[in-house]
Amino acid sequence: MSASTPSWTPGWVQQFKSFITRGNVVDLAVGIIIGAAFTSIVSALVEDILNPLIGLLVGGVDFSNIFVVVKGERLPTLEATRNAGSVVLGIGVFLNACIKFLIVAFAVFWVVQLMTRFNLRAEAEKKAAGPTPTEVLLAEIRDELRRRPL
């Protein structure tokens, strides 16, 4: 009969396993994945729908192609100018990023508003339901301790 010897693992491995399996870490990971998907949707909305409509309204301007050449030769597109080695300020790209940020911030604002509203309702329902049996027992213990002389 051979006795199996336990293999040694560093203490941080167990701590990491414990950390990674906590609910908060899993919730955070899910939030990051959903956020990344939402960001790609917002990017498509801004670049493929909003910017062409805004550009049409202001005379056919393509926001992604608004740029200033600091040094070098200006070519027809931002990408071509950058590929040619010119130093470029991508003003249109920056505007796109600002619009995306505002849309995401607005969506997050409304999600937080909804969550706050749901939490307030849940707290109001909890208060309306009265004290829990544990709260009643604790109140009785508190009252009994107050009645006893020191």
C-alpha positions as CSV (number, residue, x, y, z in Angstrom):
1,M,0.0,0.0,0.0
2,S,1.4,3.3,-0.9
3,A,0.6,6.4,1.0
4,S,-0.2,9.5,-1.1
5,T,1.7,12.6,-0.1
6,P,-0.2,15.8,-0.3
7,S,1.3,18.3,-2.7
8,W,2.3,21.6,-1.4
9,T,0.7,24.7,-2.8
10,P,1.5,28.3,-1.9
11,G,-0.9,30.1,0.5
12,W,-1.7,32.7,-2.1
13,V,-3.2,30.1,-4.4
14,Q,-5.9,29.3,-1.9
15,Q,-6.5,33.0,-1.2
16,F,-6.8,33.7,-5.0
17,K,-9.3,30.8,-5.4
18,S,-11.3,32.2,-2.5
19,F,-11.2,35.7,-4.0
20,I,-12.1,34.8,-7.5
21,T,-15.1,32.7,-6.5
22,R,-16.7,35.5,-4.4
23,G,-20.0,36.8,-5.7
24,N,-18.7,40.4,-6.1
25,V,-15.9,39.3,-8.5
26,V,-18.3,37.3,-10.6
27,D,-20.8,40.2,-10.7
28,L,-18.0,42.6,-11.7
29,A,-16.8,40.2,-14.5
30,V,-20.4,40.0,-15.9
31,G,-20.7,43.8,-15.7
32,I,-17.4,44.3,-17.6
33,I,-18.6,41.8,-20.3
34,I,-22.0,43.5,-20.7
35,G,-20.3,46.9,-20.7
36,A,-17.9,45.9,-23.5
37,A,-20.9,44.7,-25.5
38,F,-22.8,47.9,-24.8
39,T,-19.8,50.0,-25.8
40,S,-19.7,48.3,-29.2
41,I,-23.4,49.0,-29.7
42,V,-22.9,52.7,-28.8
43,S,-19.9,52.9,-31.1
44,A,-22.0,51.6,-34.0
45,L,-24.8,53.9,-33.1
46,V,-22.6,57.0,-33.0
47,E,-20.4,56.1,-36.1
48,D,-23.0,54.5,-38.3
49,I,-26.2,56.4,-37.5
50,L,-25.8,59.6,-35.5
51,N,-22.7,61.0,-37.2
52,P,-23.9,60.5,-40.7
53,L,-27.3,62.2,-39.8
54,I,-25.5,65.1,-38.0
55,G,-23.1,65.4,-40.9
56,L,-26.0,65.5,-43.4
57,L,-27.7,68.3,-41.4
58,V,-24.5,70.4,-41.3
59,G,-23.7,70.1,-45.0
60,G,-22.3,66.6,-45.6
61,V,-19.4,66.8,-43.1
62,D,-17.8,63.4,-42.1
63,F,-16.8,63.8,-38.5
64,S,-14.3,61.0,-38.6
65,N,-12.4,62.9,-41.3
66,I,-12.1,66.2,-39.4
67,F,-8.4,66.5,-38.6
68,V,-5.6,69.1,-38.4
69,V,-2.2,68.3,-39.8
70,V,0.5,69.6,-37.4
71,K,3.5,68.4,-39.4
72,G,3.6,66.6,-42.7
73,E,1.5,66.3,-45.8
74,R,-2.4,66.3,-45.7
75,L,-4.0,63.5,-47.6
76,P,-7.7,63.0,-48.3
77,T,-8.4,60.9,-45.2
78,L,-7.2,60.8,-41.6
79,E,-6.0,57.2,-41.9
80,A,-4.0,57.9,-45.1
81,T,-2.5,61.0,-43.5
82,R,-1.4,59.1,-40.4
83,N,-0.1,56.2,-42.5
84,A,2.1,58.7,-44.4
85,G,3.8,59.6,-41.1
86,S,2.2,63.0,-40.6
87,V,1.5,64.3,-37.1
88,V,-2.3,64.7,-36.9
89,L,-4.8,66.0,-34.4
90,G,-7.9,63.8,-34.9
91,I,-10.6,66.3,-33.9
92,G,-13.4,64.3,-35.4
93,V,-12.3,61.1,-33.7
94,F,-12.2,63.0,-30.4
95,L,-15.8,64.3,-31.1
96,N,-16.9,60.7,-31.7
97,A,-15.4,59.6,-28.4
98,C,-17.2,62.5,-26.6
99,I,-20.5,61.6,-28.1
100,K,-20.0,57.9,-27.2
101,F,-19.1,58.9,-23.6
102,L,-22.2,61.0,-23.3
103,I,-24.5,58.2,-24.5
104,V,-22.9,55.7,-22.1
105,A,-23.0,58.1,-19.2
106,F,-26.7,58.9,-19.9
107,A,-27.5,55.1,-20.0
108,V,-25.5,54.5,-16.8
109,F,-27.4,57.4,-15.1
110,W,-30.7,55.9,-16.0
111,V,-29.7,52.4,-14.8
112,V,-28.6,53.9,-11.5
113,Q,-31.9,55.8,-11.2
114,L,-33.9,52.6,-11.8
115,M,-31.8,50.6,-9.3
116,T,-32.3,53.4,-6.7
117,R,-36.0,53.4,-7.3
118,F,-36.2,49.6,-7.0
119,N,-34.2,49.7,-3.8
120,L,-36.4,52.4,-2.3
121,R,-39.5,50.4,-3.1
122,A,-38.0,47.3,-1.6
123,E,-37.1,49.2,1.6
124,A,-40.6,50.7,1.8
125,E,-42.2,47.3,1.4
126,K,-39.8,45.9,4.1
127,K,-40.8,48.7,6.5
128,A,-44.5,48.3,5.8
129,A,-44.2,44.5,6.5
130,G,-43.2,45.3,10.1
131,P,-40.4,43.9,12.2
132,T,-38.9,40.5,11.5
133,P,-39.1,37.8,14.2
134,T,-35.4,38.4,14.9
135,E,-36.0,42.2,15.4
136,V,-38.9,41.4,17.8
137,L,-36.7,39.1,19.8
138,L,-33.8,41.6,19.9
139,A,-36.2,44.3,21.1
140,E,-37.5,42.0,23.8
141,I,-33.9,41.3,25.0
142,R,-33.1,45.0,24.9
143,D,-36.2,45.8,27.0
144,E,-35.4,43.0,29.5
145,L,-31.9,44.3,29.9
146,R,-33.1,47.8,30.5
147,R,-35.5,46.6,33.3
148,R,-32.7,44.9,35.2
149,P,-30.9,46.9,37.8
150,L,-27.2,47.5,37.4
